[in-house]
Amino acid sequence: MQFRTSHLLSFGLASVVVVIFLRTLRLSTVEKSDADHGHPSLMSVGEEHFQRLSRAIQIRTISWSITDYNSSALDHFQTFLRQEYAAVFTCPFITVEVVSNYSFLFTVSGSDSSLQPYLLMSHIDVVPAVSKEWTVDPFAGDIDDTYIWGRGAIDVKNTLLAIMEAVNGMVTSNRRPKRTFYVAFGHDEEVGGVQGAAVTASLLQQRGVHFDFILDEGMVVVEDTVIPGRLAALVGVAEKGLLTIRLSINMTGGHSSAPRAESSLSAMARAVAKLSQTPHPHHFGHGVEVDMLEQLAPYFPIARRVFISNLWLFGPLVAWLFSQKPETAAGIRTTTSVTIFNSGIKANVIPGYAEAIVNHRVNPRDSFDEVLERDRDIIDDDRIKIDLIPTVLPNHPPSPISSSKSFGFSVSAKYPPC
């Protein structure tokens, strides 16, 4: 009996090893792409492109609120685009429209109208920058040996100019696309996009335009974060929801010379400490991160590839590794950030009221109701009132998850990490 049990265990272990090996082998093949052998559609990037981005950064297209933005800078940016990309603005198969005075909508007409069009998006505006918080002038567009510095360098004048450079390169090389595509640049994205993206969307809806896919600013290029020692441009296939809430409490105030055991301020401090120290549960293994890891598996060192290719066995370990870095932890759970805390009016007065603002980025696997219920359970204090509040960026649920088998993804993810 012991001999038989030993054989069964050996057979089971050998089977597991074989499965691990086969799955690792399956995700070890790197498909050749245009990027591997210098496809002619790939543009070379040089000093002139760096200088253009630098000049774009120097234009202070700041949005402060829905009704407060730098209109003179937006006018300047329009002039900048028209001058730098004159070939695009005068191309016979490109229609250019200005929406709500400052946003742009380009229609690039393809030669085959039977193909469903797609949409490329970016935005012109940037958030304010406090100079003393920067090591460089945020609007100087400084260029050193490694980086182009400034507000908008990664959010998101880089993608705006990348789109314009690509379209300009196509036009100046006398090429016309087969498939029609649209390009939309909003001027107020950082404050909700009410006049830019929303009006543009309404315009396209009125015209009955339907897109095969939409590519917005999305993810970033990361170095040594996902793949050790390599760059990876991540393609976003879903957007987290945005949920901003106000925590508030009213208690009896008083004078600091006769303090009670607890005040509104200390109760609120305890509540936000609990929220900050108690992450929402992760959803590793049930979200887009599995597909991402399988796409990237061939570029990992062999030891890590074994783990990535066999999440059925090593999933809990990989989930733990993801949780160790803020950048990767945010990808597998709903995040919680306490961003504002208000209480007190004078040094010797115990406040009767305290409030805090909490910003959640909601994982597609969670709902608003589930997030709020978890918050109440974590705080565990019925005196703390929780309210959804309108902000510059309105609350919205998570987006649907786009398929990695779609045409849009196959186009966006065409080139390998470098």
Secondary structure, DSSP 4 states (H G I P E B T S, - for coil): -HHHHHHHHHHHHHHHHHHHHHHHHHT-PPPP-GGGGT-TTSPP--HHHHHHHHHHHHS--BEEETTEE-HHHHHHHHHHHHHHTHHHHT-TTEEEEEETTTEEEEEE--S-TTSPPEEEEEES-B----GGG-SS-TTS--B-SS-B-STTTTTTHHHHHHHHHHHHHHHHTT---SS-EEEEEES-GGGT-TTTHHHHHHHHHHTT---S-EE-S---EEESSSSTTSEEEPPP----EEEEEEEEEE---EETTS--S--HHHHHHHHHHHHHHSPPPP-TTSSHHHHHHHHHGGGS-HHHHHHHTTHHHHHHHHHHHHTTSHHHHTTSS-EEEEEEEEE-SSTTEE-SEEEEEEEEEE-TT--HHHHHHHHHHHH--TTSEEEE---SS--BPPPPPPPTTSHHHHHHT-S---
